[in-house]
Amino acid sequence: MTKGRSALGRGLGALIPGAGPGASSQGEALPAAGGPAEIEVERIDPNPEQPRRIFDAEQLERLADSIRRHGVLQPVVVRAAGERYELVVGERRWRAAQVAGRKTIPVVIAEVAPKDRLELALVENVQRHDLNPIELALAFRALTEGGATQEEIGERVALDRSTVANHLRLLELGRDLQADVEHGRLSVGHAKALLQIQSPEHRRQLRDRIVAQQLSVRAAEEAARGVARMGERKAKAAPSPSDPNLGHLVDALRERLKTRVRVVGAASGRGQIEIEFYGAGELDRIARIILEGM
């Protein structure tokens, strides 16, 4: 990536060098970047650096309906790749054109180095607010692996360095929690609260509470701080009771109370049931659940 470019400040055109006429491997003339050409849809391959991983089927169908009525109003941008073409910008339009049954699509052919494909696709998606937080984080990580600093990435996509850093931190979550953020089950604020917890087990427990009880971000942060105060970094997983019936009981209590439960000293016929809570609000919630069943 070339230093000093401000993608959003100058627009996509500033990132795409004008492509003069050339020749493909088949000897056919390539139109200049300023003049759209109609290219067969099947001759175009997706951008391998496309940061967007989720394309909503309903949105694609709506765009396809528009294309059936009005055509593709804005050309996609491609680069020549041997005897075929590779998308640089406009994959959603390209996909919708296929859904609409289009045989050709208007394109602008540009000279784009492979190393710039990710940056261009990222800029387009950021401009359109088309990426979910995990897709952004993965794109930012790919750019850092390519040698860009967080400050440089922020400059290219007009975001603060702290915003870039916070998105990269989301990748510290397990893949299951990342999927929750991708699909909107958890917000970025909820994810940041979970990052306060080091134990994957306790993260999943709090995640389950957030989803089941629709906790606000503030409530999730309070619960996460409670876990930290309890010294959860040193906490060990509760041993599984040797009695399978007792094990089923503990599992049922954990599921019902949405917190850690263990039985101590049950082998002798006497013992204790330990139920963890992480603050006054948590204690009140657990007490209500227990008392409601009495």
Order of alpha helices (4+ residues) and beta strands (2+ residues): alpha-beta-beta-beta-beta-alpha-beta-beta-alpha-beta-alpha-alpha-alpha-alpha-alpha-alpha-alpha-alpha-alpha-beta-beta-alpha
